[in-house]
Amino acid sequence: MDVNPEIIGFVAGGLSSALFIPQIIKILKEKSAEEISLVTCIIGLVSSGLWLWYGIKQGHISMMVTNSISVVATAVLIVLKLIYNKEKN
């Protein structure tokens, strides 16, 4: 069976992007991001940004779409971490 690589890319990237959604929901519900590592989020943001750049350079639409979602989701995590850290202090 011949599967279009872009379909595999969308599924893989979509699952990777979806990892952040439950964490964002949990933070918003609990109003706490204490358990979130800022360093991990920054590494994730840089990693997703680089994969996005690579996808743009290679013309891979699946990498562009899914890594754009990951960049936004990771940026949201960082913002929530900073907001809730500030509120705690």
FENFEN-V582092 format. One record per backbone hydrogen bond with DSSP energy under -1.0 kcal/mol. NH is the residue of the N-H (numbers start at 1). CO is the residue of the C=O. If there is no record, write none. Layout:
# FENFEN-V582092
{{NH & CO} {NH & CO}}
This chain:
# FENFEN-V582092
{{7 & 4} {8 & 4} {9 & 5} {10 & 6} {11 & 7} {12 & 8} {13 & 9} {14 & 10} {15 & 11} {16 & 12} {17 & 13} {18 & 14} {20 & 17} {24 & 20} {25 & 21} {26 & 22} {27 & 23} {28 & 24} {29 & 25} {30 & 26} {31 & 27} {36 & 33} {41 & 37} {42 & 38} {43 & 39} {44 & 40} {45 & 41} {46 & 42} {47 & 43} {48 & 44} {49 & 45} {50 & 46} {51 & 47} {52 & 48} {53 & 49} {54 & 50} {55 & 51} {56 & 52} {57 & 53} {58 & 54} {59 & 55} {60 & 55} {64 & 60} {65 & 61} {66 & 62} {67 & 63} {68 & 64} {69 & 65} {70 & 66} {71 & 67} {72 & 68} {73 & 69} {74 & 70} {75 & 71} {76 & 72} {77 & 73} {78 & 74} {79 & 75} {80 & 76} {81 & 77} {82 & 78} {83 & 79} {84 & 80} {85 & 81} {86 & 82} {87 & 83} {88 & 84} {89 & 85}}
